[in-house]
Amino acid sequence: MEPRVTKFREPGPLGCVALIYAGLVLAVGVYSIVVLLTVQDPILLSGVALLFLTFPIGWGIWQLWDVLPVELMNPIVLVLLLMGAGWFQAWAGPYLVRHVKRRRRDAD
């Protein structure tokens, strides 16, 4: 049995926007982690920017932050969770649009 080879699909305009968004989330997240690790008393405006950048899932993570166990309440864990939320949103946007278009096309 031969291995299945998938064809490369060009990302399209929405995919390019999602890639730029994912890169922006990565850049702001890495900057926030560097500030947390290097500055003695950080005022994390980049963390606030990351929170608003990953809205609405990031806001939900921020609201549930108090539910986490004490050993996980590290600000770096919060930044990583927000980055994960942003990457999920970057993946889900084009995925959902592609499947909605496919369902509409199949319905016609």
N, C-alpha and C positions, 0 to 999 in steps of 0.2 A: 504494500500500500504506500503510495507516494504521499509525502507531506503536503498539506494544503497550503498553497501560496495565495496570499491575499493581494489584491491590486492596491496600489497606492492611490489614494483619493486626494485631490488638491483641496486645501482647507476652505476655499471660498471666502467671501467677504466676512461672514459671521465667524468663521473659524480664525481668520486673521485678527479680528477684534478680540476673540477669546484668548488667543496666544499673547497679544499685547497686554490684556488684563492679567493673565497668569504671570507674565514677566514683571508687571508692576507690583503685583502682590508679593512676588519673590523678592524684588528689590527693597520694598518697604519693610518686609518681614526680616530680611537679613540685616538691614540697617538698624532695625529695632533691637535685634539680638546683639549686634555689636555694641550699641549704646548701653544696653543692660549689662554687658560683660565688662565694659571698659570705663564707664563713667561712674564715679563714686556715689553721687546722689542724682540719678537721672530724672529729668522731667520728660516723660515719654510722649511728646507730641506726635511722633511717628506711630506710636501705638494707637493713639486716637485716630490718626489717619487710616491705619490698617483696619480699625474697627468700623469706620464709616465706609471704607472701600469694600469690605466684605459683607455689607448689609444685604439681606436680612438675616442670613445664617450667623454671621459674626455677632450681630446684636443678641441673638438667641444664646450663643455661647457665653457672651458677657453676662447675661441674666442668670444663666445656670452655673456660673463660676463658683458661687458659694456652696453649691451642692457637692463639689469635688472633695475628696479626702484631703486632709491638711498637707500630707507629703507631696501632693500634686499641685498645690497652690503656688507654684513657682511662676513668676511672670514670663519666663522663657517658654514654659508649657502653654501658657495662654497665647503667646505669639505664634507658637507652632500650631495650635488648634485653629487660630484665625487664618493662618496661611493655608491649612488644610481645607477650611471652609471656602476660601477664595478659589483654590484650585478645583474643588468640587463644583462650584458655580461656573467656573470657566469651562469645565467639561460638560456640565448639564445643559447649558444654554444651547450650544449647537446641536447636541444630541436630541434634545426635546424638539427643537425646530425641525430637524431632519425627519424625525418620526411623525410629527404632525403633518408635514408636507406629504410624506409617504401615505399616511392614512387618508388624507384628502384626495390624493391621486387615485388610490385604490377604491375609494367610495364613488368616484365619478365613473 
